[in-house]
Amino acid sequence: MAYNQQQPQQYMQQQQQHQQQPMQQDQDIVSGERYRYVLTNFGIAHEKVEQQRQQLEEQERQVALLRSRIALLEGGAGLKQDKRQNTIDDFSIKNAASLLDKLINRWAAEVIKAPPAPLEVIAQAIFNDVAGAEIEGFEATPMVVQSLLRHALSETISEGIINCLIVTNSAEANVQLTRIHEHIFARDPTVACVWRRQTFSAAVESCTPEMSRNILTEQLPNLMEILKGENPVSGGQSILDKAYDFSRMLHGSSSSAGGTSDAFYRAFVPELGSTLYPRQIELVKRCVKSERGEPDFVGATIFPGLVKVSRPPPGQGEKTTNMQTVVRRAQVICQCAIMGAPVRHPMNGEYMHQGMPHMNGMGTPPM
């Protein structure tokens, strides 16, 4: 009986399924008008998507073009690059300065091995050039004269190359360009940063022999007369050329301030006989007087120090002054280590410290 009852139920279910199939088929079929309407809207949507894609590609091209122009203005990838135009850090400065320091030391040692004049005469010439003072009771030993030679060349590199923007072969033009940079820097440091890098991108590649002689004659006239006007050369390399490469690396680099402010480098050489300031100098030899708490003075500067000069951009306060940070202290030998007599200032006979290079608005050197 149970089998007979299930049979009619299965038959009825099959009949219902056969009736639903035509209804589903009728629902799947759309009219031609509706089909054309949907197809037209799909074509319009596809065209809109394609237009947006083309607009995005055009925006990307415009952004890439703007970036290249910004890089060109900043002296970056849009300009001819070399190893001296990259962003530098303190480690790069330290390595480049160390190589230049070795060349200076080697040149001074070679001069002492075969001196063109008595050591007393060479020492007197150096003192006249860098201090304008006479030597009294000074023992010109080879170590002393070698240190003084390094001091003289360090001061020449500092004042004649690093602190002067050497862009052309003309000394007068370089002085004018340096003044223009200081004027622009006082108004807007960011513009000065762009101007300086663009200017150095077209600077001369190296110091000509005539330019080197002019720098040496201007800074060290008495010593150059003894050396017969010969340019300092060490290991077949011109020291002033290497110093110029070092200067271009400093001035032609991109700013590490992230575009918020400009910073550039200046060199300083503590004056002979000036006070030892720990934050500005680094003693390369042991100073017995300092260890005993007694005052001591600069005997010779064997390599210049570097200070980074920065200035906030305009609009950040009415009174903005230049800020300076010592990034590399001057390498100094004290008087007790060099066994030399103190040198007094020729004008007033007192010990004076010039140290940091003079610049308008530069403020007090960091102590």
Secondary structure, DSSP 8 states (H G I E B T S, - for coil): -HHHHHHHHHHHHHHHHHHHHHHHHHHH---HHHHHHHHHHHHHHHHHHHHHHHHHHHHHHHHHHHHHHHHHHTTSTTS---TTSS---HHHHHHHHHHHHHHHHHHHHHHHHS-SS-HHHHHHHHHHHHT-----S----HHHHHHHHHHHHHHHHIIIIISS---SS-HHHHHHHHHHHHHHHHH-HHHHHHHHHHHHHTS-SS--HHHHHHHHHHH-HHHHHHTTT---EETTEEHHHHHHHHHHHHHSS--TTTTSSEEEEEEE---TT-B--TTTEEESS--HHHHTT---BEEEEEE-EEEEEEE--TTS-S----EEEEEE-EEEEEHHHHT------TTTSS-----S---TT--S---
